[in-house]
């Protein structure tokens, strides 16, 4: 059972933030500015209204009531899901900036959330989407549907945030794979431009726009060769 990945546009001309992604991106940026891992998550109901929000707080000792902090378990999705009373949420969607890990994937199923949408891939957890194939029919029947990773500059921006964090806090996590090396080059370009000094994700995206568009369109051109 693999995740669904929307197709890429042929040409990309601007970086746009759809309304449902603005808050997760701002939350991820808040995490980055505190030194926590840059991931943000928002849960919306069937009407599109926000039910809960969360962000990674792994190095933060002061956190809102009922949320995790100063622990490796303080993932964005966990902090959003922890706010849900124990009923079914089959018509709800969790939006997150990064592909959910094994922990958060399991938590989504336990909380019975219908769908998760994520912007950037997380190669570390490649294969998590196939877990239902190992489980009982009962577990598979209500497994959270995955949609992602998305394509385009916003997804690349969120992926670049994680690479930036790894370069600063855990450089051994950045591999010599071509994709990682291309992202490292992009991160260095963004860093030189002052993108990571911006106060908000929206400001950062506006400043990063030229570099992100050049990166995306170069990749599209190579894929068409």
N, C-alpha and C positions, 0 to 999 in steps of 0.2 A: 504494500500500500504506500505509494509515493505521494509526495505533495504536488500540488498544481502550481505551475509557473506560467504567468501570463507572458505573451510574446513581446519582443522588443519592438519599438518603433523603428522605422527605417532611418529617419533623420531626427535628431534632437536639437531643438533651437533654444530652449530655455529651461531653467530649473523651476518647477512648480511644486508647491506643497498642497496636496488635497486636504480639505478640512479635517478628515479623520486622522491624518498623519501629523498634523501640526503639533498637537499636544504630546504625542509620544516622542517626537523629535526634540521638543523643548525639554522634556523630562530627561531624555538621554544626555542632553547638553548640560543640564544641572548636575547630573551624576559625574560627568567628565570634569566639571569645574571643582568638584569636591575631592577628586581623586578616586572616586568609585568607578566601576566599570560602566562605560557609556551605553546604557540600555534603558529605554522607557517603554511603559505599557499602559494601555487604556482599554477598559472593557465598556462596550456599548450594548444597549438592548436592541430589540427588533426595530424600535422607532429611531434608533441612532442616538439616543440620549446616553450621556456618560453615566455609568453606574459606579465605576471605581477606577482609580489610577494608581500607578506604582512606578518606582524607579529603583535601579540598583543602588544599594546603600552599604556595600561590603566593608567600607572603612569608616563608617559614620556611627558614632556612639549615641547621638541624639536623633531619634526617629519619631514619627507620629505614633500614637497609641495603636497597638495591634499589628504593627509592621516590624520586620526584621532589620537589624542593623549590626554592623561590626561583626559580621560572620560571612563565611563563604556561601551560606544559604540565602543571603539577602538579595535575591535576584528580583528584577523588575516585575516579572510575571507573578512571582510568589507574593510580592507585596501588594499587588492588585487583587489576586485571587483570595488572599487571606481576609479580605473585607467582605466576601460574599457569604451570606447565611447558607446553611446546608440544604438547599433545594436545587432543582434542576434548572439549567440555563441553556437549554438546547437552542433557543433562538437568539442567544447572545454571541458577540464576536469580540475576541481579544486582539487588539492591534499592538504589535511590538516591533521595535526597530531591528531586532536581531532574531534569527532562527532559534526557537526554544530548544534548550538542552534537554537531557534525559529527565532531570528533576522537574523542570517546568512542564514538559510534555506529560509526565505522569500526573502532575497536579491539575492540569487542564482536564484530564479524564476523570480524576477523582471529584473535581468540582462540577463535572458534567456540563462544561461549556461547549457549545455547538461547533464553533469555528475559531481558528486562530489565523490571522494574517500577519505576515512578517516581511519586512523590507529586505534586509541583507542576509546572505547565507552565513552559516557558521560551520566551516569545514571540519572543525573538531568533532561536531556531532552529526556528521554525515552518516545516514543510515537510521537515525532515530525514527524517521517516518515509517520505517518498515517494521517497527516493533509489533503492531497489531497482528502481523502474520504469525507471530509466535504465541499469541494469546488465545484464550477461549473465545467461543462465539459470543458469549455474553459481554465480555470486555470489548470485543471488536464492534459490537452493535452500536455502542454509544461512544465510540472513540472520536475525539475531537478532529474535525476535518482541518487539514492544513492547506493554506494557500500562500505560496511563495517559493523561493524568494522573488520579489518583484524585480523589474529591470529599470534602468534609467539612472539619471544622476542623483536622485534622492537616495536610492538604495546604495549607490556607490559611496555617497557621503557618509551614510551610517556605517558602512563597512570600513571606510577610512578612519572613522572615529575609533573603532576597535583596534585597528592597526596602530594608530597614534598612541593609544593607551598601552598596548603591548610593548611598543618601542621604548616607552618611558618606564614601565614597571616590570615587564617580563619579556625582554628581547628574545629570549630563547624560544618563545612561542611563535615567532615569525619565521616561517620556513624559507628555503631557497627556491620554492616553486615559482614559476614565472608569474602567476597571478599575484602572489604576495610581493614579489619584487616590483611589479608594476604599481601596486598599491603603495609600497614604501616610497617610490619616486613621487607619486601623487601627494602623499602625506608631506613629504619634504617641500614640495611646491606650495602646498596650502600653509605650511608652517612659515615659510619665508614671506608669504603674502600677509601674515598676521591673522589668518583665519581663526586660529585657536586662542587668540586673545579677545575675540568678540564676546560681548555679554550674553547674547542669545543665539539660538540655533538659526533663527531667521536672519539675523545680521551676518552670521557666519556663512550661510548659504548664499546670500547676496554677494559677499566678497569672494566666495569660492566659485561662483558661477562660471567665469571663463575657463578655469582649470578643469572643472567637472565636465563641461560641455566638450572641451577638447579631448579629454580622456575618453568619454563615451563615444564620440563620433569617430575617433581613431579606432576604437575596438569594433565599431560597426563596420567601418571600412575594411578592416582586416578579415572580418567574418564573411564579407561578400567577395573577397578575392578568390 
